[in-house]
Amino acid sequence: MARILIVDDDMVSRVLLRHLLAAHGHEVVEADDGTTAADTYRPGDVDLIISDQEMPTMSGIELRRHLGEGLTVPFVLLTGYATGDEFALSPEADEVDAFLTKPVSAAMVDQLLANLEL
C-alpha cells in the first residue's frame, strides 16, 4: 500500500482519483491547491504525488519546481488541456515522471500504478 498525495483545486477530480486509488488499497491524502501542498509536504510522508497542472496560486509545474530536485517520489502531472502525448513534448516533460489526462479513468490509473510499480 502506498500513501498518495492528490493536489487539485477541483473537488470532483480529487474524489474520483481518491476512489480509483483506494480501490487498489492505497491511502490518499489531499490538498486543494499547490500552495497548501507545498506548505504541508514533508519528505517521507507520501510515496507518490499526483498534481493538477492548472490551479490558482501555484500550478502543478510550479509545485514540482518548488519541491526541488531532491524530491524522491514520483510526481505525476494531471492535465485537462492536452493529451499526455502532447504534454510529453512540452519543455516541462523532463520535470515530471508521468502524465494523466482528465477525465481520468480506472484503466488510466491501473496503467499508471503498474508503470510506477505501486
VMD Tcl script that draws the C-alpha trace (Angstrom):
set ca {
  {0.00 0.00 0.00}
  {1.26 3.44 -0.95}
  {0.37 6.81 0.51}
  {-0.54 9.15 -2.35}
  {-0.96 12.94 -2.30}
  {-3.56 14.31 -4.72}
  {-3.32 18.04 -5.41}
  {-6.25 19.52 -7.33}
  {-8.48 22.54 -6.87}
  {-11.41 20.60 -8.34}
  {-13.12 18.56 -5.63}
  {-14.81 16.21 -8.12}
  {-11.44 15.30 -9.64}
  {-9.97 14.66 -6.19}
  {-12.91 12.45 -5.17}
  {-12.69 10.42 -8.39}
  {-8.96 9.88 -8.04}
  {-9.31 9.06 -4.35}
  {-11.83 6.32 -5.14}
  {-9.77 4.90 -8.01}
  {-6.62 4.79 -5.88}
  {-8.40 3.46 -2.79}
  {-9.74 0.60 -4.93}
  {-6.09 -0.51 -5.22}
  {-5.70 -0.32 -1.43}
  {-3.76 2.94 -1.38}
  {-4.14 5.63 1.25}
  {-4.91 9.05 -0.16}
  {-4.24 12.49 1.28}
  {-5.46 15.61 -0.46}
  {-4.63 19.26 -0.96}
  {-6.90 21.68 -2.79}
  {-4.10 23.80 -4.24}
  {-0.37 23.82 -4.86}
  {0.43 26.28 -2.09}
  {-1.24 24.08 0.54}
  {0.57 21.04 -0.80}
  {3.92 22.85 -0.76}
  {3.36 24.07 2.80}
  {2.36 20.67 4.16}
  {4.55 18.26 2.16}
  {7.30 16.56 4.13}
  {9.79 14.09 2.62}
  {8.83 10.56 3.56}
  {5.15 11.42 4.09}
  {3.97 10.13 0.71}
  {5.06 7.66 -1.95}
  {3.56 9.48 -4.95}
  {2.28 12.95 -5.81}
  {-0.42 13.50 -8.43}
  {-0.97 17.18 -9.13}
  {-3.26 19.07 -11.44}
  {-1.44 21.50 -13.73}
  {-3.92 24.39 -13.77}
  {-4.64 25.63 -10.23}
  {-4.87 29.02 -8.59}
  {-1.83 30.29 -6.63}
  {0.58 27.59 -7.87}
  {0.43 25.34 -10.93}
  {1.47 21.71 -10.89}
  {4.79 22.50 -12.58}
  {5.40 25.33 -10.11}
  {4.71 22.91 -7.26}
  {7.15 20.39 -8.74}
  {9.80 23.09 -9.04}
  {9.12 24.29 -5.50}
  {9.63 20.78 -4.11}
  {13.01 20.79 -5.79}
  {15.42 18.38 -7.35}
  {15.67 16.42 -4.12}
  {12.13 15.09 -4.47}
  {12.47 11.33 -4.15}
  {8.92 10.23 -5.03}
  {7.32 10.14 -8.47}
  {5.48 13.30 -9.50}
  {2.57 12.85 -11.90}
  {1.08 15.84 -13.68}
  {-2.66 15.84 -14.29}
  {-3.97 17.97 -17.14}
  {-7.29 18.59 -18.79}
  {-5.90 20.76 -21.57}
  {-3.69 18.40 -23.53}
  {-3.19 14.73 -24.00}
  {-0.31 13.12 -22.17}
  {1.43 12.67 -25.51}
  {1.11 16.38 -26.31}
  {2.30 17.41 -22.86}
  {5.18 14.94 -23.13}
  {6.55 17.13 -25.94}
  {6.46 20.27 -23.79}
  {9.52 21.73 -22.02}
  {8.06 20.61 -18.67}
  {8.10 16.94 -19.68}
  {11.54 16.33 -18.18}
  {10.38 17.64 -14.81}
  {7.70 15.01 -14.14}
  {7.60 11.23 -14.09}
  {4.26 10.72 -15.85}
  {1.12 12.42 -17.12}
  {-2.59 11.76 -16.65}
  {-5.24 13.40 -18.79}
  {-8.64 14.38 -17.43}
  {-11.11 12.83 -17.28}
  {-9.18 10.08 -15.53}
  {-10.42 6.53 -15.99}
  {-9.84 3.38 -13.96}
  {-7.78 1.96 -16.82}
  {-5.52 5.03 -16.82}
  {-4.94 4.74 -13.08}
  {-4.30 0.99 -13.41}
  {-1.67 1.65 -16.09}
  {-0.04 4.47 -14.11}
  {0.24 2.36 -10.97}
  {1.66 -0.55 -12.96}
  {4.22 1.70 -14.65}
  {5.28 3.16 -11.29}
  {5.21 -0.29 -9.68}
  {2.82 0.78 -6.93}
}
mol new
graphics top color blue
foreach p $ca { graphics top sphere $p radius 0.5 }
foreach p [lrange $ca 0 end-1] q [lrange $ca 1 end] { graphics top cylinder $p $q radius 0.2 }
display resetview
